[in-house]
Amino acid sequence: MPSIRRISDFKPLFTNLAQTSHYQLIFGGLPSDLQSYLIKRGVSPFFIGESAGLLCYNASLPASNLTTKTVDGNFTGVSENFAVARTYGEITLDFYVDSNYLMIKFLESWMEFISSGSHNPIGNQFAGPVHQGESNYFVRMQYPETYKTSFTKIIKFDRNYEYFKQIEYTFVGLWPVSISPPAVAYNQSDVLKISATFKYDRYIAGRALSLNRFIGNDNNQESTVKSNSTGTLVPVRGTSGVVFYDRSIDTKTTAEVNRRFFNSYGDPVIN
């Protein structure tokens, strides 16, 4: 029998729903060979780390599936299903194109690098380059460790920007597999857009930095030093204001030696 609920019982829940329009994309952990290739094509690390993510106007959070296998069960005529593997889907990201066309150059050059083993040989000093304009051009793929990122992130938050009211996804081994053709036309002008589909080896739900693992708030865990209300964070004067050290694991001296400081929410900061 359903229970009788008053509007005041569920109003706090439905007036605090997450919004779709607050998120941040961060491309990080590009291998050095890929970065060098992009720099030669005018795509700087600053654009990749800062501007590229801001130009992403539409993104999808990742999802995964458990592959199952059906086997005969312990009872006659009964079948059982078991999980045998976890598979990860693709994600599609949509971008605005800047007036310098760096967004297109970034994606095109990234995909070009993946198949650039013929004219950009890595690890073989005796291999002569074969450029795309030559008649004997061929395609040779680079090694995966030269084109996959190690910590591309999507951070989903809300307009109040509260540290503990957000969810973070870290993609391991992310790389583009396709680019949708940008549409151009002679009708009324609009912002040029481009979309790219990415594959990845896996994703981590929750914070994934080594500092997060140290303070215990990685993988969506509740931090053991979440706020100063616990009485474990002690304020000290830092180079850019007040910071805190955790007296349950440090003294002021060891915190200075190890550079282990936090803000009032338990978020690690650089002092």
N, C-alpha and C positions, 0 to 999 in steps of 0.2 A: 504494500500500500504506500503510495507516495506521501511524503511528509509535506505539511503546509508551511510555506516559506513567505515571509514578508518581503516587500520590495527593499526595505532597508538592509535585509540580510545579504542580498547579492548585488546591491548597487555599488559598493566599493570595488567589487570584482570587475564589473562591466564598465566602470568609469576609469579604469586603469589598464586598458588594453594596449598592447604594443602597436606602434605605427610602422608602416612600411617604408617611410621616406627618410629614415635616419640610419645611415650605415657608412662604413668607410672601407675601401679596398686598398690594400698595400701590397705592391709587388716587392718582394725581397728575396735575398738569397740566390741571385742570378750568378751562375758560374763565371769565373774570370774570363774564360775564352769567349763566352757569349757577350760579356760586357765589352770586351775589346772590339769585337765585331760590330756591336751597335754604336760604339763611340766613333768608329771610322765612318759610319753612315749618319753622323750628326745627332744621334740619340744619346743624350747624356744620362749618367746615373741619377742626377737630380730630377730630370723629367720622369724617369721610371719610378723613382721612389716617392715623388710628391705629386706631380701633375697628372700622371697617367691614372692614378686611382681616383683623383677628383673628377676626371672626365668621364668616369663610369656612371652613367645615369640610370642603368637598370642592371640588376644582378639577381642571381638566384642562390639561395643557400643550398649547401650540398645535401645529398641523401645517399643512403646505402641500402643494400638488400642482402638478406641471408639466403644463400643457395642451399636448397634442401635436397635430401635423398630419401625416398620411400623404401622401407625395408619391411620384411615380414616381422611381426611383433612376437611377443612372448606367448600370445594366445592364438589358437587356431582361428583362421579367418580374419584376423585383425592386423591391419597394417599401421606402421608408425612412421612419422616423419622426423628427421634429425637435421640439424644445421651442419653443413660440411664446409662452407666457405662464406666469406663476406665480400661482396662486390660493390664497387663504387661507380656511380654514374658520372656523366659529363656535366659541366656547367657552361652556360652561355652568358657572356658579359657584353653589354652594349655600351658604346662609347660615343661621345661627341668628338668631332675632329677639329683640332685647333687650326688656326690660319696658317701655321707653318707646316701642317700635315705631319707633325711628328708622331701623332697617334697611329696613322697608317704606316709610317716608316718603321715604327717600333714593332708592330705586329708582323708586317711583311718581312722585315729583316730577321726577326726571330724565326719565322718559318723557313726563310731562305737559309739561315745558318744551319738548321737541322739537316738540310739536304746538301750542304756545301762541301762535303768531303772531297769533291773532285777539284775545286779551285781554292779550298781553304784547308789543306791537309793538316791534321793535328797528330803529333806523335810520330811523324815520318818525315825526317828532314831531307830525305832523298826524293820525295814525291814532288813532281813538278805541278804547278797549278794549271788547271784547265778552266778557263773563264766561260761564262754562259754564252758569250758572243761567238765563240769558236765552233767550228763545224763538228769537232770531235768531243763536244761537251757531253758529259754523262752525270748521273745523279748517284751520289754515295752518301749514305746517312752517317752523321756523327755519332759518337758514343753517347749514351743517355746521360752520363754524368756531366757532359759538357753543355747540355741545353735544358735540363730540368731544374726548376727552382726548388729551394729547400724550405722556405717559410713564407709563401704568399698567404695573406690573411684577408678575411672579411670579418669586420667587427660590426655587430648589430647592436645599436643602442637606441635610446629615446631622447626626446628633446631636453629632458632635465640633466642628461649626461652623468647620471649617477654611476659610480664605478661598479657597484655590485648589482646594478640592474642592466646588464648587458650580456651578450653571448658572443664568443669569439670562435672562429674556425680557422685553423691553420692547415694549409694544403702542402703536402709533401710530394715532391716530384711532379709539379704542375708544368704543363707545356701546351701550346696551341696546336690543334689538329685541323682546324678549318677557319676560314674567314669568309663571311658573307659579303658579296659585292656591294659596295656603297652605291646608292642610287643617285644619279644626277639627271636633271631635266631642265628644259627651257621654260617651265611654268613658274609660278611664284616661288621666290627664293625661300629656302628653309635651311636649318642647320644641317650640315653634312654629318652623317652618322655611319658607324661601322660596328659590326658585331663579330665576335670571335668565340669559338667553342674550344674548351680546354679539357684535356684529360689529366688525371693525377693518380698517383700510386695509392694514396690514402689521405684522409683528413683527420685532424685531432679536434674534437669538440671541447672547447675550453682553452684557457691560456696554456702555453706550451714552452715558455722560456725557462731556462735553468733556475732563474731567481724565483719564478712561480713554483717550481718543484721544491725549492728550498723552503719557502714559507708556507707551502702546503695548500695553495689555491689554484693549482693546475687542474686540468680536466674537469672543470666546473665544481671542484671541491670548495668547501667553505674554509676560508683562511683561518689559521690558528691565531693570527694577529690582525683580525679584521678591523678593529677600530680601537681608539684610545679608551673606550668605555671598559675594556677588559683590564685596563691598568698595566698593560705590559709595554706600552709605547711611551718612551721618555723623550720630551722635546729638547733639542739642542739647536744652537745657532748654526745654520749652514751657509754656504756661499751665496745662495739666492733666496734666503729666508729661513723659516723654521722647518727643520726636519726632525725625524724621530728615530731612535734606535730601540730595538726590542730587548728589554732587560732580562727576558727569560732565556735569551741565547747569547747576549753580548754584554760587555761593559762599554762605557763610552770609548775607552782606549781601543778595545778590540774592534768595535764598530768603525772607528776611524782607520784602523789598519786594514781591515777587510773591505772598507767602503760599503758597508751594509746599512743603508739608511732607508727609511720609508716615509710616506706621507701619513696623514692622520687616518687614512683608510687601510693602511697596511700595504699599499702599493709601493714597490721598490722604486727609489729615485736615485739619480746620480748627484752626488754632493761634491 
